[in-house]
């Protein structure tokens, strides 16, 4: 087991996009990260934390377009299949949209 000296545990504070606009409420998110020092610089950790918003947006789009949240299953396999197919369908739709924009 690695010693704690070889790991970085640091809080990262993130402000949402547009938070600096006057009159707009600011709500910061705080991430506590734990990663090997040799592999994770502070900038890498900030970049990874920033990806969370892209993932959240993708899940919201998949819920609306492909029924990601429309499952009523009783077993893990059924849930896994539903999630996999919904995410695959969303990937196909995104690919088709990108191609359509390029051809327009």
N, C-alpha and C positions, 0 to 999 in steps of 0.2 A: 504494500500500500504506500502511495506517495505521501511525502510529508506535506504539511500545509504551506510550507515555505515555497513550494513549487507551483502553487495555485494562486489565482487572483480572485478575490471576492470584493466586488466594488458595486456601489449603487450607481445607476445611470438615471438621469432625470431627463425626460423628454417632454417637450411642449408640442401640442398639436399644431398642424399647419394653420397659418392665419392667426395664431395666438397673439401676435404683436400688433394686430389691428386695434385701433382705438374703439372703445365701447364693446369689445368682444370679450366674453368671459374666458378666462384661462383656467385650464384644468391640466395639471401636469401629471404624467405617468411616471412612476418610479419602478425601475427594473433592478432586481438584485441578481447579479450574474456570478457564476462560479465556473472558472475555466482555467486550463493550464496556462501559466504565464508565457511559456515559450511559443504557444500557438495562438494566443489571443491578445492582441494589442487593444488599447482602449478604442481606437478607431474601428477596428474589426467588430468589437462588441456593439458600438454605436450603430454601425451599418446593419448588423443582424437585428438589433432591436427595431430599427427603422423598417425592416421588411415586414414586421408584424402588421402594419397597416395595409400593405398590399395583399397579404394573406386574408385579412378580415374582409377586405373589399371583394376578393375573389369568392369567399364563402357566401357573402351576402348575395352576390350576383347568381351564384349557383343555386341558392335557395329560391330565388325568384324565377329563374329561367328553367331550371332543370329539376325542381322538386327535391332538393337536398334534404329539406326538413319534412317531407311528406312520407315518412315511413312509420309503419307500425309492425314491428317484427318482434318475435319472441326469442330468437336465438342469435348468437353472435354472427354466424355465417350469413344469415339473411341481411343483417345490418351491414356487414362488410361488403356484400355484393351490391346492395343498394347504393352505399356511399361511393364505391368504386365506379359504378355505372353512371351515377350522377356527375361525378367529377370528370369522367371521360367525355360525357356528353357536353359538359361545359367547355372542355378543352377543344373539342371539335368546333363548337360554335364560335369560340374566340378565334380559332385558326381561320374559319370561313370569313369572319368579319375583317380580319387583317388582310386576307387575300382580296376581298371585295374593295377595300380601301385602296390597295395598291393598283388594282385594275381600273379604278374610277378615274 
